[in-house]
Amino acid sequence: MIELTVDGTALQAPAGQSLAAVLLTAGRVALRNSPSGTPRGLFCGIGVCQECRVVVDGAVARACVTPVAAGMTVTTGRT
Ligand code: FES
């Protein structure tokens, strides 16, 4: 198990699990808002649609194809 931080909250997850799976397990279904304010989240799950964009350690990443790692800092709702 590793520990990461999501929006200031510490979470534990199996190393290497996808960030999307970790966020869904933690009840984080909406990951960002569209320009009109509509909540958006996981859609394709294979890295194509970019609906799962979050900020990981300061860079935009697709949660569905990003494995979690120890010390990772994730910010949702800002992409
Ligand atoms: S859910 Fe489509 S790119 Fe992640």
Residues whose N, C-alpha, C, O or C-beta is under 5 A from the ligand:
A	BS01	FES	L42 F43 C44 G45 I46 G47 V48 C49 Q50 E51 C52 R62 C64
